[in-house]
Amino acid sequence: METLIGLSPIIFYLVLVAVIIGIIVSVAKKSKPNSDNERRIRDLEEEVRNLKNNRGN
């Protein structure tokens, strides 16, 4: 029983680290679509510039 009580702080910190890593991973997954959208916006802006240049010629 004393061993279990002695290990409880270590277990607590391991659980805490696991929760923090889980939060970081979930936030990283949610931010990925934004970067995809940003890439698509850049592609569309380039396409608009190309169309404007072609229209001017």
Stockholm file with secondary structure:
# STOCKHOLM 1.0

chainA/1-57         METLIGLSPIIFYLVLVAVIIGIIVSVAKKSKPNSDNERRIRDLEEEVRNLKNNRGN
#=GR chainA/1-57 SS CHHHHHHHHHHHHHHHHHHHHHHHHHHHHHHHHHHHHHHHHHHHHHHHHHHHHHHHC
#=GC SS_cons        CHHHHHHHHHHHHHHHHHHHHHHHHHHHHHHHHHHHHHHHHHHHHHHHHHHHHHHHC
//
